[in-house]
Amino acid sequence: MYERFYHLRERPFALSPDPDYLYPSRVHQEALDYLRYGLESHAGFVVVTGEIGSGKTTLLQTVLRTLDAHTTVARIVNTILDPREVLEALLVDLGLDPSGKSKPLMLRDLAQFLVDQRMHGRMVLVVIDEAQNLSAAALEELRMLSNLETEKSKLMQIVLIGQPNLRDKLNSPQLEQLRQRITVSYHLQPLDADDAARYISHRLRHAAIGAPPEFPRAVTDLVHARSHGVPRIINVICDAVLVFGYAEERHHIDRALTEEALKELEATGVLPAEPAAEACSESVDMASSAGAPVVVAPAYAGSLNGSDAGFGEAPPAYARPAESAPASFGGTSSPASVAHPAPASSTAGAALAIATREEEIRRREEMLLQRERELQEQRRVLSEEYRLLRRTGATPTSAPADTQGFGAATPAYAHEPAATHGYVPPRRVSEPLGSVATGAAAPHSAGRPLTQRATTPAPAYSGMTGYAQRSQGRESFWSRIRRLFARLAEV
C-alpha cells in the first residue's frame, strides 16, 4: 500500500513473527541467551513467558533458525488437548503413526524413536507454543514423558512458551514435581521508551530501500505510552500511522498525525479506549508537571512487574489508586474523586489544548475553501477570455494586430464610415506591394472606380483612430493571459 510512497521494500510493521526484524533489546537479548543456554546444556524443561504480543514466537523462530542438522524438532501449536491427545500430536509431528494404538504402544514407539535418534547423534527438541492452554493433567503428562532418559542425559528436551498465566499454573501445588524440573525460566518484560524508539527505527531501516522515514522522539514516546511497550501493539500503531501519512501524502511523521491514527484505531475497536490516557495525551508535559497520577491499564498490569527469577511468587498486580479515576466533565463527582480530586490544571490544560486544535482545524478548512473559490473564479475568467479570443480570431474582420499586443507592423485596411455610437470593424481590401513597408493604406471608399483607386494615391493610415486610440493605454489580452497563468502557478 504505502511501500512505494515511503521507499520501503516491504511493510516494516507486519504482525507476522519474522526473525529478520527481531530487535535485540535488553530483554529480548537476555531471553535469547537463556534459550540458547538451556538448549546447549540439554536442560530438562525451559520456560519462556510474556505478555500477548511481546515477541515470544519471534524469539522462538530465531532460535530454531540457528539449530543445526543434528536436532530433530517437534512443534505443537494447537494446545487445547487432553493428555492422550498431547502424546498423539507429538508422535504425528515426529513422523510416527499413532492410529489404532493403545497408549502403552505409543509410548513404546516414542521411546524406540528417541533411542534411535540418540544412536545417530541427534537430539530431539519438543517445542510447545501457547502452553498456557494446557490443562494440569496435560502438563503432568509432559513431565512423565521427560522420564524417557538414559543414565547420562535426557532423550528429549521440552520448551514451554506461553503467556503469564502459565506461570500461575506452574505455581500450583499439584505441579510441584514439574516445577522442580524447570532449569531455565525467563519472563519477557515490555520495552521501555528508549528501546521502543530504537525498535521502531530498527524495523524502518531494515525495510527501507533508501533513506527510511523517521519517527520523531515525540511520536515514539506517544506510541510507547499508548502501547505500554508491547511490540505487537507498537507495530499496529506504527502501521496505522504510515497508512494515514500515505492517505494524506505526508512524508513527515509528526505527533498530530499519530494522534489521528490512535483515535481511528480506538474508534474502530482495534485498540481499547483509555479515557485517562486521552485526557493527558494532548499535553503530557503539563500533566506530569501538575502531578497527575499515572494510570496503568489493567490489560498490561501483569507484564509491568513480572519476575525473572523462577516461579517462587506470582507477579503482583498493580492496584489502581482512587484518585486515578478521570473526572467526568459536567457530571457529579464520586466520593473517591471528592476525597482525592484530580489536578485542575491538567484538566484545564487538556481542554484548552483540544479547543485550540479544533480552532486551528476550522481555520485551515476556511482557508482551503477560500482558495478553492478563488481558483474556480480564476479558471472561469480564463475560460471566458479564451472563448472570446477564439471567437474574435475566427472571423476575417479582426482588430488590427497592434491593438492585440503582438508588436507587428500595422497592415493597411480599408475602413467603412464609422458610426457615431461606436467602432465598426475594418474591412481588408487589396493593396499594392510595399504598402505595409511604407505605411500607406488602400482607399476606403468601396464605390470608387477601379481606375480611380489605382491612380489616386492612398491616404496615410494613422493607426490611432477609433478602437486603436482607445486601446493604446490598456493592457493587452495576451499579457492578461500570461499574468493569469503566473497567478495560477503561484497558487
C-alpha positions as CSV (number, residue, x, y, z in Angstrom):
1,M,0.0,0.0,0.0
2,Y,2.4,2.7,1.2
3,E,5.7,0.9,0.5
4,R,6.5,2.9,-2.7
5,F,5.4,6.2,-1.2
6,Y,7.9,5.8,1.7
7,H,10.6,3.9,-0.4
8,L,10.2,0.7,1.5
9,R,10.9,-2.8,0.3
10,E,8.0,-4.3,2.4
11,R,5.8,-3.4,5.3
12,P,8.1,-2.8,8.3
13,F,5.4,-3.4,10.9
14,A,3.8,-6.6,9.8
15,L,2.4,-8.8,12.5
16,S,4.0,-12.0,11.3
17,P,6.8,-13.3,13.6
18,D,9.7,-12.6,11.2
19,P,13.1,-13.3,12.8
20,D,14.7,-10.8,10.3
21,Y,13.0,-8.0,12.2
22,L,13.9,-9.1,15.7
23,Y,15.3,-6.1,17.6
24,P,17.9,-7.2,20.2
25,S,16.6,-5.1,23.1
26,R,17.9,-5.8,26.5
27,V,15.0,-8.1,27.5
28,H,15.0,-9.9,24.2
29,Q,18.7,-10.4,24.1
30,E,18.6,-11.9,27.7
31,A,15.7,-14.2,26.6
32,L,17.8,-15.4,23.6
33,D,20.8,-16.1,25.9
34,Y,18.6,-18.1,28.3
35,L,17.1,-20.1,25.5
36,R,20.5,-20.9,24.0
37,Y,21.9,-21.9,27.3
38,G,19.0,-24.2,28.0
39,L,19.3,-25.9,24.6
40,E,23.1,-26.2,24.8
41,S,23.1,-27.6,28.3
42,H,20.3,-30.1,27.4
43,A,18.2,-28.9,30.3
44,G,15.0,-30.8,31.1
45,F,12.4,-28.0,30.8
46,V,12.8,-24.4,29.5
47,V,10.0,-22.0,30.1
48,V,9.6,-18.5,28.5
49,T,6.6,-16.4,29.3
50,G,5.5,-12.9,28.3
51,E,2.5,-10.8,27.6
52,I,0.5,-11.2,24.4
53,G,2.5,-9.7,21.5
54,S,5.7,-9.4,23.5
55,G,7.7,-11.3,20.9
56,K,7.8,-14.8,22.2
57,T,7.2,-16.5,18.9
58,T,9.7,-14.3,17.1
59,L,12.3,-15.3,19.7
60,L,11.4,-18.9,19.2
61,Q,11.7,-18.7,15.4
62,T,15.1,-17.0,15.8
63,V,16.4,-19.8,18.0
64,L,15.0,-22.6,15.8
65,R,16.7,-21.0,12.7
66,T,20.1,-21.3,14.4
67,L,19.8,-25.0,15.1
68,D,22.0,-27.4,13.2
69,A,21.0,-30.6,11.3
70,H,21.7,-32.7,14.4
71,T,18.5,-31.5,16.1
72,T,15.0,-33.0,15.4
73,V,12.3,-30.5,16.3
74,A,8.7,-31.4,17.1
75,R,6.4,-28.3,17.5
76,I,2.9,-28.3,18.9
77,V,1.0,-25.0,18.4
78,N,-2.6,-26.2,19.0
79,T,-2.6,-26.9,22.7
80,I,-6.3,-27.4,23.6
81,L,-5.6,-31.1,24.1
82,D,-6.2,-33.7,26.7
83,P,-3.2,-35.9,27.9
84,R,-3.7,-38.6,25.3
85,E,-4.0,-36.1,22.5
86,V,-0.8,-34.4,23.6
87,L,1.0,-37.8,23.1
88,E,-0.7,-38.4,19.7
89,A,0.2,-34.9,18.5
90,L,3.8,-35.4,19.5
91,L,4.0,-38.7,17.6
92,V,2.4,-37.3,14.5
93,D,4.8,-34.3,14.4
94,L,7.8,-36.7,14.8
95,G,6.5,-38.7,11.8
96,L,5.1,-41.7,13.7
97,D,1.7,-43.2,13.2
98,P,-0.4,-43.4,16.4
99,S,-3.7,-44.5,14.8
100,G,-5.2,-47.7,16.3
101,K,-2.6,-48.0,19.0
102,S,-3.0,-48.0,22.7
103,K,-1.2,-45.6,25.0
104,P,1.5,-48.2,26.0
105,L,2.2,-49.0,22.4
106,M,2.5,-45.3,21.6
107,L,4.9,-44.8,24.5
108,R,7.0,-47.8,23.3
109,D,7.2,-46.4,19.7
110,L,8.2,-43.0,21.1
111,A,10.9,-44.5,23.3
112,Q,12.3,-46.5,20.4
113,F,12.4,-43.4,18.2
114,L,14.2,-41.4,20.8
115,V,16.8,-44.1,21.3
116,D,17.4,-44.4,17.5
117,Q,17.9,-40.6,17.3
118,R,20.4,-40.7,20.1
119,M,22.4,-43.5,18.5
120,H,22.6,-41.4,15.3
121,G,23.9,-38.4,17.3
122,R,20.7,-36.4,17.1
123,M,18.8,-34.5,19.8
124,V,15.0,-34.3,20.0
125,L,13.6,-30.9,20.9
126,V,9.9,-30.6,21.6
127,V,8.5,-27.0,21.5
128,I,5.0,-26.3,22.8
129,D,3.7,-22.8,21.9
130,E,0.7,-21.4,23.7
131,A,1.4,-23.7,26.6
132,Q,-0.9,-21.8,28.9
133,N,-3.9,-23.6,27.3
134,L,-2.7,-27.0,28.5
135,S,-4.5,-28.4,31.5
136,A,-2.7,-29.6,34.6
137,A,-3.2,-33.2,33.5
138,A,-1.6,-32.5,30.1
139,L,1.3,-30.7,31.8
140,E,1.8,-33.7,34.1
141,E,1.8,-35.9,31.0
142,L,4.7,-33.9,29.6
143,R,6.6,-34.4,32.9
144,M,6.1,-38.1,32.6
145,L,7.4,-38.1,29.0
146,S,10.5,-36.4,30.2
147,N,11.3,-39.5,32.2
148,L,12.5,-41.1,28.9
149,E,16.2,-40.7,29.5
150,T,19.5,-42.5,29.7
151,E,21.9,-42.7,32.6
152,K,23.7,-39.7,31.3
153,S,21.1,-37.3,29.9
154,K,17.6,-36.8,28.8
155,L,16.5,-38.2,25.5
156,M,14.0,-35.4,24.9
157,Q,14.2,-31.7,25.7
158,I,10.9,-29.7,26.2
159,V,10.5,-25.9,25.8
160,L,7.2,-24.3,27.0
161,I,6.2,-20.9,25.6
162,G,3.2,-19.2,27.0
163,Q,1.5,-16.2,28.5
164,P,1.9,-15.1,32.1
165,N,-0.9,-17.3,33.4
166,L,1.3,-20.3,32.5
167,R,3.4,-19.2,35.5
168,D,0.3,-19.3,37.7
169,K,-0.4,-22.9,36.6
170,L,3.1,-24.0,37.2
171,N,2.9,-22.4,40.7
172,S,0.0,-24.7,41.7
173,P,0.8,-27.4,44.3
174,Q,-0.2,-30.3,42.1
175,L,2.5,-29.4,39.6
176,E,5.3,-29.3,42.2
177,Q,7.2,-32.1,40.5
178,L,7.1,-30.4,37.1
179,R,8.2,-27.1,38.6
180,Q,11.3,-28.7,40.2
181,R,12.4,-29.9,36.7
182,I,12.4,-26.5,35.2
183,T,16.0,-25.4,34.9
184,V,15.7,-22.3,32.8
185,S,12.9,-19.7,33.1
186,Y,12.6,-16.2,31.7
187,H,9.7,-13.6,31.6
188,L,9.7,-11.0,28.8
189,Q,9.3,-7.5,30.1
190,P,7.7,-4.7,27.9
191,L,10.1,-2.3,26.1
192,D,11.0,1.0,27.8
193,A,10.7,4.3,26.0
194,D,14.3,4.2,24.7
195,D,14.0,0.6,23.4
196,A,10.7,1.4,21.8
197,A,12.2,4.3,19.8
198,R,15.2,2.1,18.7
199,Y,12.8,-0.8,17.9
200,I,10.8,1.4,15.6
201,S,13.9,2.8,13.9
202,H,15.3,-0.7,13.5
203,R,12.3,-2.0,11.6
204,L,12.2,1.0,9.4
205,R,15.8,0.8,8.5
206,H,15.5,-2.9,7.7
207,A,12.6,-2.4,5.4
208,A,13.8,0.8,3.7
209,I,15.3,0.8,0.1
210,G,16.9,4.2,0.6
211,A,16.6,6.7,3.4
212,P,14.0,5.3,5.8
213,P,11.2,7.5,7.1
214,E,11.8,8.9,10.6
215,F,9.6,8.8,13.7
216,P,10.5,11.8,15.9
217,R,11.1,11.1,19.6
218,A,7.8,12.8,20.5
219,V,6.0,10.3,18.3
220,T,7.8,7.3,19.6
221,D,7.1,8.4,23.2
222,L,3.4,8.7,22.4
223,V,3.4,5.3,20.7
224,H,5.2,3.8,23.7
225,A,2.8,5.4,26.2
226,R,-0.2,4.0,24.3
227,S,1.2,0.5,23.6
228,H,2.7,0.1,27.1
229,G,5.9,-1.1,25.4
230,V,4.3,-4.3,23.8
231,P,5.9,-4.8,20.4
232,R,2.8,-6.1,18.7
233,I,0.8,-3.1,19.7
234,I,3.7,-0.8,18.6
235,N,3.5,-2.5,15.2
236,V,-0.2,-1.9,14.9
237,I,0.0,1.8,15.8
238,C,3.0,2.5,13.6
239,D,1.5,0.7,10.6
240,A,-1.7,2.8,11.0
241,V,0.4,6.0,11.2
242,L,2.1,5.1,7.9
243,V,-1.3,4.4,6.3
244,F,-2.6,7.8,7.5
245,G,0.5,9.5,6.2
246,Y,0.2,7.9,2.8
247,A,-3.5,8.8,2.6
248,E,-2.7,12.4,3.3
249,E,0.5,12.4,1.2
250,R,2.7,13.4,4.2
251,H,6.3,12.2,4.2
252,H,7.0,13.8,7.6
253,I,5.5,11.9,10.5
254,D,4.5,14.1,13.4
255,R,2.6,13.9,16.7
256,A,-0.7,15.3,15.2
257,L,-0.7,12.5,12.6
258,T,-0.1,9.9,15.2
259,E,-2.9,11.2,17.4
260,E,-5.3,11.0,14.4
261,A,-4.3,7.3,13.8
262,L,-4.7,6.5,17.5
263,K,-8.2,8.0,17.5
264,E,-9.2,6.0,14.5
265,L,-7.8,2.7,16.0
266,E,-9.8,3.4,19.1
267,A,-13.0,4.3,17.2
268,T,-12.8,1.0,15.1
269,G,-12.1,-1.1,18.2
270,V,-8.6,-2.2,17.2
271,L,-7.2,-0.6,20.4
272,P,-9.2,-0.4,23.7
273,A,-10.2,3.2,24.6
274,E,-8.3,4.7,27.5
275,P,-10.2,7.7,29.0
276,A,-7.3,8.7,31.3
277,A,-4.8,8.5,28.5
278,E,-7.0,10.6,26.3
279,A,-7.1,13.4,28.9
280,C,-3.3,13.6,29.1
281,S,-2.3,12.7,25.6
282,E,-2.7,16.2,24.4
283,S,-0.3,17.6,27.0
284,V,1.9,15.0,28.6
285,D,4.4,17.5,30.0
286,M,1.7,19.7,31.5
287,A,0.1,16.7,33.2
288,S,3.4,15.4,34.6
289,S,4.4,18.8,36.0
290,A,1.0,19.2,37.7
291,G,1.4,15.8,39.5
292,A,-1.3,13.9,37.6
293,P,-1.5,10.2,38.7
294,V,-0.2,7.6,36.2
295,V,-2.9,5.1,35.3
296,V,-1.8,1.6,34.4
297,A,-4.1,-0.3,32.1
298,P,-5.5,-3.5,33.6
299,A,-4.7,-5.4,30.4
300,Y,-1.0,-4.9,30.8
301,A,-0.7,-4.6,34.6
302,G,0.7,-8.1,34.9
303,S,3.5,-7.6,32.4
304,L,4.9,-4.5,34.1
305,N,6.1,-6.2,37.2
306,G,6.9,-9.7,36.1
307,S,9.7,-11.5,37.9
308,D,12.6,-13.2,36.0
309,A,13.7,-15.4,38.8
310,G,11.8,-18.7,38.8
311,F,8.3,-19.3,39.9
312,G,8.6,-18.6,43.7
313,E,5.9,-16.0,43.6
314,A,3.4,-14.7,41.1
315,P,3.9,-11.3,39.6
316,P,2.0,-8.8,41.8
317,A,-0.8,-6.8,40.1
318,Y,-0.9,-3.1,40.3
319,A,-3.8,-1.6,42.3
320,R,-5.4,1.4,40.6
321,P,-5.4,4.3,43.0
322,A,-8.7,6.0,43.8
323,E,-7.5,9.4,42.5
324,S,-6.6,8.0,39.1
325,A,-10.2,7.8,38.0
326,P,-10.8,10.5,35.4
327,A,-13.1,13.3,36.5
328,S,-16.3,13.4,34.3
329,F,-16.9,16.6,32.6
330,G,-20.2,18.1,33.7
331,G,-21.2,15.1,35.9
332,T,-21.3,14.5,39.6
333,S,-18.2,13.6,41.5
334,S,-17.9,10.3,43.3
335,P,-16.8,10.1,46.9
336,A,-13.4,8.9,45.8
337,S,-12.9,11.8,43.5
338,V,-14.0,14.3,46.2
339,A,-11.5,12.8,48.7
340,H,-8.7,12.8,46.1
341,P,-9.6,15.5,43.4
342,A,-7.8,15.4,40.1
343,P,-5.5,18.3,39.5
344,A,-7.5,21.2,37.9
345,S,-4.5,22.4,35.9
346,S,-4.2,19.1,33.9
347,T,-7.9,19.1,33.1
348,A,-8.0,22.8,32.1
349,G,-4.8,22.4,30.1
350,A,-6.2,19.4,28.2
351,A,-9.5,21.2,27.4
352,L,-7.6,24.3,26.3
353,A,-5.3,22.2,24.0
354,I,-8.4,20.5,22.5
355,A,-10.2,23.8,21.9
356,T,-7.0,25.3,20.3
357,R,-6.6,22.4,18.0
358,E,-10.3,22.5,16.9
359,E,-9.9,26.2,16.2
360,E,-6.8,25.6,14.1
361,I,-8.6,22.9,12.1
362,R,-11.6,25.1,11.5
363,R,-9.3,28.0,10.3
364,R,-7.4,25.7,8.0
365,E,-10.7,24.4,6.5
366,E,-11.9,28.0,5.9
367,M,-8.6,28.9,4.2
368,L,-8.9,25.8,1.9
369,L,-12.4,26.7,0.9
370,Q,-11.4,30.3,0.2
371,R,-8.5,29.1,-2.0
372,E,-10.8,26.7,-3.9
373,R,-13.3,29.6,-4.6
374,E,-10.5,31.8,-5.9
375,L,-9.2,29.1,-8.1
376,Q,-12.6,28.4,-9.5
377,E,-13.1,32.1,-10.3
378,Q,-9.7,32.4,-12.0
379,R,-10.5,29.4,-14.1
380,R,-13.9,30.8,-15.1
381,V,-12.2,34.1,-16.1
382,L,-9.6,32.3,-18.1
383,S,-12.2,30.2,-19.9
384,E,-14.2,33.3,-20.8
385,E,-11.1,35.1,-22.1
386,Y,-10.1,32.1,-24.1
387,R,-13.6,31.8,-25.6
388,L,-13.6,35.5,-26.6
389,L,-10.2,35.0,-28.2
390,R,-11.4,32.0,-30.2
391,R,-14.4,33.9,-31.4
392,T,-12.6,37.1,-32.4
393,G,-9.7,35.2,-34.0
394,A,-12.0,33.0,-36.2
395,T,-13.5,36.0,-38.2
396,P,-11.5,37.7,-41.1
397,T,-12.6,41.1,-39.8
398,S,-10.4,41.0,-36.7
399,A,-9.0,44.0,-34.9
400,P,-5.6,45.4,-36.0
401,A,-2.6,43.5,-34.8
402,D,-1.1,46.3,-32.9
403,T,-4.2,46.6,-30.6
404,Q,-3.7,43.0,-29.5
405,G,-0.2,43.3,-28.2
406,F,1.7,41.4,-30.9
407,G,4.0,44.3,-31.8
408,A,3.9,43.6,-35.5
409,A,3.7,46.1,-38.3
410,T,0.2,47.6,-38.8
411,P,-1.3,46.3,-42.1
412,A,-3.3,48.5,-44.4
413,Y,-7.1,48.3,-44.1
414,A,-10.0,49.9,-45.8
415,H,-12.5,51.3,-43.4
416,E,-16.2,51.9,-43.7
417,P,-17.5,55.1,-42.4
418,A,-17.6,54.8,-38.6
419,A,-20.9,55.2,-36.8
420,T,-21.2,57.8,-34.2
421,H,-22.1,55.3,-31.5
422,G,-19.1,53.0,-31.8
423,Y,-16.5,51.4,-33.8
424,V,-17.2,49.4,-37.0
425,P,-14.7,46.6,-37.6
426,P,-12.4,47.4,-40.6
427,R,-12.6,45.6,-43.9
428,R,-9.4,44.4,-45.6
429,V,-9.0,45.4,-49.3
430,S,-6.4,44.9,-51.9
431,E,-3.3,46.9,-51.5
432,P,-0.2,47.5,-53.7
433,L,3.1,45.8,-52.8
434,G,5.1,47.8,-50.4
435,S,2.2,49.5,-48.7
436,V,3.0,47.7,-45.5
437,A,6.5,48.8,-45.5
438,T,5.6,52.5,-46.4
439,G,2.7,52.5,-44.0
440,A,0.2,53.6,-46.9
441,A,-3.3,52.2,-46.8
442,A,-5.6,51.4,-49.7
443,P,-8.5,53.8,-50.3
444,H,-11.5,53.1,-48.1
445,S,-14.3,54.1,-50.5
446,A,-15.8,50.9,-51.8
447,G,-17.8,52.8,-54.5
448,R,-14.8,54.4,-56.2
449,P,-14.0,53.0,-59.7
450,L,-11.0,50.7,-60.0
451,T,-9.1,53.1,-62.3
452,Q,-9.6,55.9,-59.8
453,R,-8.5,53.6,-57.0
454,A,-5.4,52.6,-58.9
455,T,-4.3,56.2,-59.8
456,T,-5.4,58.1,-56.7
457,P,-2.7,58.0,-54.0
458,A,-3.9,56.3,-50.8
459,P,-4.3,58.5,-47.8
460,A,-1.9,57.6,-45.0
461,Y,-3.4,55.4,-42.3
462,S,-2.8,57.0,-39.0
463,G,-3.5,53.8,-37.0
464,M,-4.6,55.9,-34.0
465,T,-8.3,56.4,-34.6
466,G,-11.3,54.7,-33.3
467,Y,-10.6,51.5,-31.3
468,A,-6.9,51.7,-31.6
469,Q,-6.7,55.1,-29.9
470,R,-8.9,53.9,-27.1
471,S,-6.9,50.6,-26.6
472,Q,-3.4,52.2,-26.7
473,G,-3.2,52.7,-23.0
474,R,-4.8,49.3,-22.0
475,E,-3.1,46.1,-21.1
476,S,-3.0,43.6,-24.0
477,F,-5.1,40.5,-23.8
478,W,-2.1,38.1,-24.0
479,S,-0.4,40.0,-21.2
480,R,-3.5,39.3,-19.1
481,I,-3.5,35.6,-20.1
482,R,0.2,35.3,-19.1
483,R,-0.4,37.1,-15.8
484,L,-3.4,34.8,-15.0
485,F,-1.2,31.7,-15.7
486,A,1.5,33.1,-13.4
487,R,-1.0,33.6,-10.6
488,L,-2.3,30.1,-11.1
489,A,1.2,28.7,-10.9
490,E,1.8,30.6,-7.6
491,V,-1.4,29.1,-6.1
